[in-house]
């Protein structure tokens, strides 16, 4: 029987053209295993690994395959192959075919690793404690256990760790993410519960506080403050030593120097509102373009922080005189302000290295 099967396979191979692999030619998947309902006496699954020659004459094994007795005529003392062995081989092979058809993964197996001399480079194993993450072998013959901190494995979580809102404080944010492996290449994203104000640490999934750096042309540098904004989605990636704040190269950053602007942006002007008989401190952080209505005597005080902005003043019927406080100026500050109803003025305000000044331009 075995000779007939071998001859048939050879004949089919010689007459059938090679089939190219494509998405339109996926073979029928194996939904169950060979002999799943076979009576126990008709199948040996799993097949024994050691040779059965000295145990039961004519029985097959993974070591021998079908033994020499199966290839001799019965009249010469041969023994036909056992149907249980054929069923057993097909059963065990189809078990793994079915598993792979389902795109299932496996975890590290110390006994199997020992039997094959270690996993090859590129082998992928499921993380034993996190089914959403995998280990990838970096070398051949890798017998170390990645789930026990074994060497030469790198972890990966498809999509990176996705977390909720961070806790702790602005400069020491605790993050809980799923899935997550704390290894080189790990990436986490979270909603910042706080804005940072200086050098910042993060604690991913309780692994301990580590510094969060920023990549610059000169190398990694500590955060200075303002890179993380409360309520914003924030991402970081590990290179095995540093956790680095991630910024897309296609988006502008408020904390990265020497960026090239190749596009533009439309600005929504910020409305200060109507001011009358009050002191108002200019805050350029509220937007580059601002405007207010003058409806009474006003004192405009210098910004508390470095920056610049263009402020439009629109006189109302009760417009009052404008007094500037905290600015450094000379005799020429531009054009004169008036209190005429309907007159409009642009006031350019800037503060550099703690020194504030302004220039006035009439636009009526």
Residue, then its C-alpha position, 0 to 999 in steps of 0.5 A: x500500500x505504501x509503495x502505491x501511495x508513493x508512486x501515485x504522489x510521484x505521478x501527480x507531481x510529474x503531471x501537475x503544473x506548479x501553482x503560484x500562490x495568491x490570495x485567490x488560490x487559498x487552499x481549503x482550510x483544515x477545520x478539524x483533525x484527521x481521524x477526529x472521530x476514529x475509534x481509539x483502536x484505529x489511530x495512534x495520535x500522537x505518534x511515538x517519537x522513539x523507534x518502535x522496532x524493538x518494541x512492536x514489529x512493524x510499527x512506525x515512529x517519528x524516528x524511523x518513519x515506517x520501519x524496514x519490515x513494512x517494505x518487505x513482502x509478507x512472504x519474505x517476513x514483511x509486515x504491512x504498515x499499520x493503519x493506526x500509524x498512517x492515521x496517527x501521522x496524518x492526525x498529528x500533522x493536521x493538528x498543526x495545520x489546523x492550528x496554523x490555519x487559525x493563525x494561532x501562536x504558541x508560547x515558549x516550550x523548554x522541552x521542545x527548545x531543547x529537542x531542536x537545539x533552540x529557536x531560530x532567528x526570527x522565530x515568533x512566540x506568544x508572551x506567556x503573560x500577555x496574549x496580545x504581545x509576542x517575542x521575536x528571536x534575534x539569534x539562531x539556536x536561541x534556547x533562553x526563555x523570553x518570559x523569564x528574561x532570557x537574552x536575545x529576544x525582543x518584545x513587540x505589542x502590535x499597535x503599541x500599548x494604549x492607556x487611559x489618563x495618566x495619574x501621579x503628577x505633571x513631572x512623574x506620570x504613571x501610565x497603565x497600558x494594554x498591551x505592554x512589554x517593557x523592552x526595546x521597541x515598546x511604544x505606549x500612548x496615553x492621555x496626559x492627566x497633567x501638563x509637565x513643567x520641567x524634566x519628566x519621568x514616566x512609570x509604565x505599568x508599574x515598572x518604575x519611574x524612568x526619565x522621558x527624553x526628547x530626541x534632538x540633532x545633538x542626542x537625547x535631552x531631558x524635557x524642559x517643560x511644556x512638551x506634554x499638555x493635559x488632555x492631549x494624547x501623548x506617545x513614547x517609545x523605548x530603545x531599551x535604555x531611554x523612553x523618548x517622546x514621540x513627535x511626528x515629523x510632519x507636524x510642528x512641535x512647540x518644543x523642537x528647534x530649527x523646524x522647516x515650515x513648508x505649509x501654512x495655517x489659518x488663525x482664529x483671532x482671540x477676542x479679549x472682549x470689551x474693556x473699560x476702566x480696567x487694567x488688562x495684562x496682554x497674554x500673547x500665549x492666547x493667540x498671535x492675533x487678538x482684539x478688544x473694544x475700547x469703551x473706557x479708560x484702560x491700562x494695558x500692562x506688559x506680558x508676563x512671558x516672552x512672546x509676541x502678538x498683534x492686538x487690534x483695538x476698536x474704539x466704541x462710543x465711550x472709548x477712553x485714553x490708553x495707558x501702557x504699563x511695564x513696557x520699555x519704549x522711546x519717544x517713537x512708539x508709532x502712530x498716536x492713539x485716539x478715542x474717536x468712535x470707530x477708529x481702529x489700531x493695530x498694537x504690535x506687542x512683543x517681549x524678548x528676554x524679559x524686556x517688553x515693548x510695543x508699536x502702534x499702527x492706525x488702520x482707519 
